[in-house]
């Protein structure tokens, strides 16, 4: 399934980004290191070239918290979110408590690196997501249950949620991801775990 992202792109449009978690640095033919980016931003960059990221690559405390690289960042995240919303700290803390978080972090994450991925991520148009959901409904014979959040929406709501809960995840992005991942007004993010690839291709 090395080219599974291309199969998804051919059938459902847009670029599909492979995400692979590693416990130690992988020996790969290609995979560029990067620093000072947000995780959602790195996903966008991976469309152009494969990336290997670790804690030092990510400048966003939200992503570092979700990925298990900085479990003590919760208060800083809450303070940052408080500046961007009218919701009180108590409500924000409640929302954050429902977020999927890696308890045992991986050392490295490959974006569009070689080999079979753990999940696929795409910045998709509503019509493309509609086609995905129709396929899911037809194959599974059931509706797609998902939850949406405006906090840590791509790193947590899609990447961590899809991987840790083994489910399809959707997100309209948070303020930061819409800005740094350059999400246009007609774009949302979808994540599909490895176990569900066969439903779609």
C-alpha positions in Angstrom: 0.0 0.0 0.0 2.9 2.3 -0.6 0.9 4.3 -3.2 -2.4 4.2 -1.3 -2.4 8.0 -1.3 -2.4 8.1 -5.1 -5.3 5.7 -5.2 -7.3 8.0 -3.0 -6.3 11.1 -5.0 -7.4 9.4 -8.2 -10.8 8.4 -6.8 -11.6 11.3 -4.5 -9.5 14.2 -5.7 -7.0 16.5 -3.9 -3.7 15.4 -2.4 -3.8 12.7 0.3 -0.9 12.8 2.7 0.5 9.6 4.3 1.1 9.8 8.0 3.4 7.2 9.6 4.4 7.0 13.3 7.9 5.8 14.3 9.4 4.8 17.6 12.9 5.5 16.3 14.3 7.5 13.4 13.6 5.4 10.3 16.2 4.7 7.6 14.5 6.2 4.5 15.7 7.0 1.0 14.0 10.4 1.3 12.5 12.5 4.1 13.5 16.1 4.8 13.8 17.4 8.3 12.1 20.7 9.1 12.0 23.1 12.0 9.7 25.9 13.3 6.4 24.9 11.8 3.0 24.0 13.1 1.9 20.4 12.5 -1.0 21.5 10.2 1.5 23.6 8.2 3.9 20.6 7.9 1.0 18.6 6.4 0.6 21.1 3.7 4.4 21.2 3.0 4.4 17.4 2.7 2.4 17.6 -0.5 5.6 19.0 -2.1 8.2 16.7 -0.5 8.3 14.0 2.2 9.0 15.1 5.7 10.3 13.6 9.0 9.3 15.6 12.0 9.9 15.3 15.7 9.3 17.5 18.8 12.0 20.0 17.6 10.2 20.4 14.3 7.0 21.7 15.8 6.5 25.3 17.1 2.9 24.9 18.1 2.3 24.0 21.8 -1.1 22.5 20.9 0.4 19.9 18.5 3.2 19.2 21.0 0.6 18.5 23.7 -1.6 16.3 21.5 1.3 14.3 20.1 2.5 13.7 23.7 5.7 15.7 23.3 4.8 18.3 25.9 2.2 17.0 28.3 2.6 20.1 30.5 1.5 22.6 27.9 -2.2 22.5 28.8 -2.3 25.8 30.7 -0.4 27.6 27.9 -2.9 26.2 25.4 -5.9 27.4 27.5 -4.4 30.8 27.9 -3.8 31.1 24.1 -7.3 29.9 23.3 -8.9 32.3 25.8 -7.5 35.2 23.8 -9.3 34.0 20.7 -12.7 33.2 22.0 -15.4 34.4 24.3 -15.6 31.0 26.0 -14.4 31.0 29.6 -11.5 28.9 30.8 -13.8 26.4 32.5 -15.5 25.6 29.2 -12.3 25.6 27.3 -10.8 23.2 29.8 -13.8 20.9 29.4 -13.4 20.9 25.6 -9.7 20.2 25.9 -10.4 17.3 28.2 -12.3 15.5 25.4 -9.4 15.9 23.0 -7.5 12.7 21.8 -4.0 12.9 23.1 -1.0 10.4 22.7 -0.2 9.1 26.2 2.8 7.2 24.8 4.4 9.5 22.2 6.2 8.4 19.1 9.7 9.7 18.5 9.2 10.6 14.8 6.4 11.1 12.4 6.7 10.7 8.6 4.6 12.7 6.3 4.4 11.2 2.8 7.4 9.0 3.5 7.8 5.6 1.8 5.9 2.5 2.9 2.5 1.8 4.2 1.0 4.7 6.3 -0.9 4.5 9.6 -3.4 7.0 8.3 -4.2 9.4 5.4 -5.0 13.1 5.7 -6.5 15.4 3.1 -7.5 19.0 2.8 -10.7 18.4 0.8 -13.6 20.2 -0.7 -17.1 19.5 0.6 -18.1 17.6 -2.5 -15.1 15.3 -2.2 -15.9 14.6 1.4 -19.6 14.0 0.4 -18.4 11.3 -2.1 -16.3 9.7 0.7 -19.2 9.6 3.1 -21.5 8.1 0.4 -18.9 5.3 -0.2 -18.7 4.7 3.5 -22.5 4.5 3.8 -22.8 2.1 0.9 -20.1 -0.2 2.1 -20.8 -0.1 5.8 -24.6 0.2 5.7 -24.5 2.8 8.4 -24.0 6.5 8.9 -20.7 8.2 9.8 -20.5 9.3 13.4 -18.0 12.0 14.1 -17.5 15.0 16.5 -16.2 18.4 15.7 -14.1 20.9 17.7 -12.7 24.3 17.0 -9.7 23.6 19.3 -6.6 21.7 18.1 -8.7 20.7 15.2 -6.2 19.2 12.8 -3.5 17.8 15.0 -5.9 16.5 17.6 -9.4 16.4 16.1 -8.1 14.6 12.9 -4.6 13.1 13.3 -4.8 11.9 16.9 -8.5 11.1 16.8 -8.2 9.0 13.7 -5.2 7.1 14.9 -6.1 6.6 18.5 -9.8 5.8 18.0 -9.4 4.1 14.7 -12.1 6.1 13.1 -12.7 8.6 10.3 -12.4 12.1 11.5 -13.5 15.5 10.0 -12.6 19.0 10.9 -13.2 22.5 9.7 -10.0 23.6 11.3 -9.2 25.9 14.2 -8.1 29.6 13.8 -4.5 28.7 13.6 -4.8 25.7 11.2 -7.0 27.7 8.8 -4.3 30.4 8.7 -1.1 28.4 8.7 -2.3 25.5 6.6 -3.8 28.0 4.2 -7.3 26.4 4.4 -9.7 28.3 2.1 -13.3 28.8 3.0 -14.4 25.8 1.0 -11.9 23.4 2.6 -12.2 20.9 5.5 -9.8 18.2 6.7 -10.5 14.5 6.7 -8.5 11.7 8.3 -8.8 7.9 7.6 -7.0 5.2 9.6 -5.2 2.3 7.9 -7.9 -0.2 8.9 -10.5 1.6 6.9 -8.5 2.1 3.6 -10.2 -0.9 2.1 -13.7 0.7 2.5 -12.8 3.3 -0.1 -10.3 1.8 -2.6 
